[in-house]
Amino acid sequence: QVQLVESGGGLVQAGGSLRLSCAASGSIFITKTMDWWRQSPGKQREWVAAFSVVGGINYRDSVKGRFTIFRDNAQKKVYLQMNSLKPEDTAVYYCNASILLRYSNEWSEYWGQGTQVTVSS
């Protein structure tokens, strides 16, 4: 079945940059959307950015102009370039994908394990 693996997290100073990546593997036929979410301790998981075949690219307001999402269809990867990072960006970042499996008629949603991003001041 499908696996999503995030990487690229780490510790960075405020104003710095990180690039997160998410690699999807398995019997994937079509990936409709690939999104980034994040969750901080004591807070609900919040949506950050989306790359959709239908809806295009979208960001939450707090990261517009700072984050960029892009996808590599051939390698089934999605990236999140994060610039001008702020302490409030500190969270575990999760990759999410809506995928049609090679021999399935239904879309399924998958999550990665997450990668920690810590922004210090």
RAZINOR-V564034 format. One record per helix or strand. SS is the DSSP state (helix for helix, strand for strand). FROM is the first residue (numbers start at 1). TO is the last residue. Records with the same first field share a line. If there is no record, write none. Layout:
SS = FROM-TO / FROM-TO
This chain:
strand = 3-7 / 10-13 / 18-25 / 28-39 / 46-52 / 56-59 / 67-72 / 77-82 / 91-101 / 107-111 / 115-120
helix = 61-63 / 87-89
